[in-house]
Amino acid sequence: MIKFPVFLFAGRDEIRRDLLVFHDPSEKYKAKSLLPFLGKPLVQWVIDVLDESEYVDKIYVLGLDETDADLSGNLEYVPVRTRGTLYSKYKAGLKYLRSKDINPENIIITFSDIPGMTLEGFNQFMEALQDRVGYDFVLGAVPADIIENAIPNSERAVARIGKHNLVQGDVLFLSPRVIDEGKEVIISFSNLRKKRSFRQILKFVAKKPKSWSKILKVFMKTATLDDAVIGFERAFNCKADVVLLDDPGIGMDMDLPQDFEKLENYVKKIKKID
């Protein structure tokens, strides 16, 4: 069994976004990861799942430090600004590991605002990675109907690829090479993710001529999931894949003000909280 380090992103963007403005108007919390959520900080719900997984070597928290909250788990805090770009935090995390003489082949990335993620869902992703040694990029994605059935009016961005309607999940698997060499890709995907549009991501990939034959199929709605993956691999000269997951919580982050109540209701239901 292969264990992986996890980068848990728990900071915030340079600009205070709508969810934090709405739920923390007095600016008590420096990041949404610290918002109280059913009795504990939002980020602790994610930590609890990661901490229980046998596939996790250690959780590296980016964007918080020990003084921000009394968090528990197999944690190590990476010194990095709370506010900043995702790419700067990727680089800081990798630099920190190397300073400790830790050189993993791959790193798991996840985020602090998916309190509905379950251990079973996270382990489903991790088990799939056991057969993907040597890959550069593996994305977890959740069929849209699974999310909508569990969390009505979820308002997730959906991509139609072949027979699949997919929502980008908040778990992914990166090689250090991608972090070292893929600044353009990471920054562009980060910006497009905020626009909540899978189609915008496909348009970005389509700017790379080697991907056209496969990405055209996506736009013409004749593509398979394999076509989309091959198009991405050709565009960025990397080994990539998508893993389909059946955990609604992995595809439902807390991005919009109304997401807080939706996730509160969902977590109460799955955790049997009165």
C-alpha positions in Angstrom: 0.0 0.0 0.0 1.3 3.4 -1.0 0.8 6.3 1.4 0.9 9.9 0.2 1.4 13.4 1.8 -1.6 15.6 1.6 -1.6 19.3 1.0 -4.7 20.7 2.7 -5.5 24.2 1.4 -7.1 26.2 4.2 -6.2 29.9 3.5 -8.1 32.4 1.4 -7.9 34.4 -1.8 -6.4 37.9 -1.9 -9.9 39.3 -2.1 -12.4 38.3 0.6 -15.1 36.4 -1.3 -18.9 36.5 -1.0 -19.3 33.5 1.3 -16.9 34.9 3.9 -18.4 38.4 3.6 -21.9 37.0 4.2 -21.2 34.5 7.0 -18.5 36.6 8.8 -19.4 40.3 8.3 -17.4 41.3 11.4 -14.3 39.7 9.9 -13.6 37.5 13.0 -12.1 34.7 10.9 -9.2 35.1 8.6 -10.3 32.3 6.3 -13.6 30.4 5.7 -11.8 27.2 6.9 -12.2 28.6 10.4 -15.9 29.3 10.3 -17.8 27.4 13.0 -19.6 24.5 11.3 -21.7 22.1 13.4 -19.6 22.5 16.5 -16.1 22.7 15.2 -14.1 24.7 12.6 -15.0 23.8 9.0 -11.5 22.5 8.2 -11.6 20.1 11.1 -14.3 18.0 9.3 -11.9 17.5 6.5 -9.0 16.8 8.7 -11.0 14.1 10.6 -11.5 12.2 7.3 -7.9 12.5 6.2 -6.6 11.6 9.6 -8.6 8.3 9.6 -7.4 7.2 6.1 -4.7 4.6 6.1 -3.5 6.0 2.7 -2.4 9.4 4.3 1.2 9.8 5.4 0.8 13.3 6.9 -1.5 16.3 6.5 0.3 19.5 5.6 -1.9 22.5 6.3 -1.3 25.6 4.0 -2.8 28.9 5.0 -3.2 28.5 8.7 -0.8 28.2 11.7 -1.0 26.7 15.2 -2.3 29.9 16.7 -5.4 30.2 14.5 -7.4 27.3 16.0 -7.1 24.3 18.2 -7.0 21.7 15.4 -6.3 18.1 16.0 -4.8 15.4 13.8 -1.5 14.2 12.2 -0.8 17.8 11.1 2.2 19.9 10.1 1.8 23.6 9.3 3.6 24.9 6.2 4.7 28.5 6.6 2.9 30.4 3.9 0.7 33.5 3.6 -3.0 33.0 4.4 -3.8 35.2 1.4 -2.2 34.3 -1.9 -2.6 32.4 -5.1 -3.0 28.7 -5.1 0.2 28.3 -7.2 2.3 30.2 -4.6 1.0 27.8 -2.0 1.7 24.7 -4.2 5.3 25.9 -4.6 5.6 26.7 -0.9 4.4 23.3 0.1 6.8 21.5 -2.2 9.7 23.7 -1.1 8.8 22.9 2.5 8.8 19.1 1.9 12.2 19.3 0.2 13.6 21.3 3.1 12.7 18.3 5.2 14.4 16.0 2.7 11.0 14.6 1.8 10.7 13.9 -1.9 7.4 12.2 -2.7 6.6 10.9 -6.2 3.1 12.4 -5.9 1.1 14.6 -3.6 -2.6 14.6 -2.8 -4.3 18.0 -2.9 -7.6 18.8 -1.2 -9.4 21.7 0.3 -10.9 22.8 3.6 -14.4 23.5 2.5 -15.7 20.0 1.7 -17.1 18.9 5.1 -19.4 16.4 3.4 -16.5 14.3 2.2 -16.6 10.8 3.7 -13.8 8.4 4.5 -15.3 5.9 2.0 -15.3 8.5 -0.7 -11.8 9.7 -0.1 -10.5 6.1 0.2 -12.2 5.3 -3.1 -9.9 7.9 -4.7 -6.9 6.8 -2.9 -7.4 3.2 -3.8 -7.6 4.1 -7.5 -4.2 5.8 -7.2 -2.5 2.6 -6.1 -2.6 1.6 -9.8 -1.5 5.0 -11.1 2.1 5.2 -10.0 4.1 7.5 -12.4 1.1 9.6 -13.3 1.4 13.4 -13.2 -2.2 14.4 -12.8 -5.2 12.5 -11.6 -8.5 14.3 -11.0 -11.5 13.1 -8.9 -14.9 13.8 -10.5 -18.4 13.1 -9.3 -21.4 12.4 -11.6 -23.7 15.4 -11.3 -26.8 13.3 -10.6 -25.2 11.8 -7.5 -24.6 15.3 -6.1 -28.0 16.6 -7.1 -29.8 13.6 -5.6 -28.0 14.0 -2.3 -28.0 17.9 -2.2 -30.9 19.3 -4.2 -30.2 22.6 -6.1 -26.5 22.1 -5.6 -25.6 24.6 -8.4 -22.4 22.8 -9.4 -20.7 23.5 -12.7 -21.3 20.4 -14.9 -19.3 19.1 -17.9 -21.0 16.8 -20.4 -18.3 14.3 -21.6 -19.8 11.4 -23.6 -22.4 9.7 -21.4 -21.1 11.4 -18.3 -22.3 14.7 -16.7 -19.4 15.4 -14.3 -18.6 17.8 -11.5 -15.0 18.5 -10.7 -14.2 17.1 -7.3 -12.0 18.7 -4.7 -9.4 15.9 -4.6 -6.5 15.6 -7.0 -3.1 14.0 -7.4 -0.1 15.8 -8.7 3.5 15.0 -9.3 6.2 17.4 -8.2 7.1 17.9 -11.9 3.7 19.5 -12.5 4.2 21.9 -9.6 7.8 22.7 -10.8 7.0 23.1 -14.5 3.3 23.7 -14.8 2.8 27.2 -13.5 0.7 28.3 -16.6 -1.5 25.2 -16.2 -2.0 25.5 -12.5 -2.8 29.3 -12.5 -5.1 29.0 -15.5 -7.0 26.0 -14.0 -7.2 27.8 -10.7 -8.7 30.9 -12.3 -11.1 28.8 -14.4 -12.2 26.8 -11.4 -13.4 30.0 -9.7 -15.6 30.7 -12.7 -17.3 27.3 -12.0 -17.2 26.3 -15.6 -15.8 23.0 -16.9 -16.4 24.2 -20.4 -14.0 27.1 -19.8 -11.4 24.6 -18.7 -11.9 22.6 -22.0 -11.5 25.8 -24.0 -8.2 26.4 -22.2 -6.9 22.9 -23.0 -8.1 23.4 -26.6 -5.5 26.2 -27.1 -2.9 23.5 -27.3 -2.9 22.2 -31.0 -1.9 18.6 -30.1 -5.2 18.2 -28.2 -7.6 19.4 -30.9 -8.6 16.0 -32.3 -9.8 14.9 -28.9 -11.2 18.1 -27.5 -13.2 18.7 -30.7 -15.1 15.5 -29.8 -15.9 17.0 -26.4 -17.4 20.1 -27.9 -19.3 18.0 -30.5 -20.5 15.8 -27.6 -19.2 12.6 -29.2 -16.2 12.2 -26.9 -15.6 9.5 -24.4 -14.0 10.3 -21.0 -10.8 8.6 -22.4 -10.8 11.2 -25.3 -10.9 14.1 -22.8 -8.0 12.5 -20.9 -5.9 11.9 -24.0 -6.5 15.4 -25.1 -5.2 16.8 -21.8 -2.2 14.5 -22.0 -1.3 15.6 -25.5 -1.8 19.3 -24.6 0.5 19.2 -21.6 2.8 16.3 -22.2 1.9 14.5 -19.1 0.3 11.2 -17.9 -3.2 12.0 -16.6 -6.5 10.4 -15.7 -9.9 11.0 -14.2 -11.3 8.8 -11.4 -15.1 8.7 -11.1 -16.2 8.9 -7.5 -19.6 8.3 -5.9 -19.2 10.6 -2.9 -21.4 13.7 -3.2 -19.4 15.5 -0.6 -16.2 15.5 -2.7 -18.0 17.4 -5.4 -19.8 19.9 -3.2 -17.6 22.6 -1.9 -18.6 25.7 0.1 -18.1 28.5 -2.4 -21.4 30.4 -2.5 -23.1 31.9 0.5 -26.1 29.6 0.1 -23.8 26.5 0.1 -23.3 26.8 3.9 -26.9 25.8 4.7 -27.0 23.1 2.0 -23.9 21.5 3.4 -25.1 21.9 6.9 -28.2 20.0 6.1 -26.3 17.3 4.2 -23.7 16.7 6.9 -26.4 16.6 9.6 -28.1 13.9 7.6 -25.1 11.7 6.8 -23.5 12.1 10.3 -26.9 11.7 12.0 -26.7 15.0 13.9 -29.9 16.3 15.4 
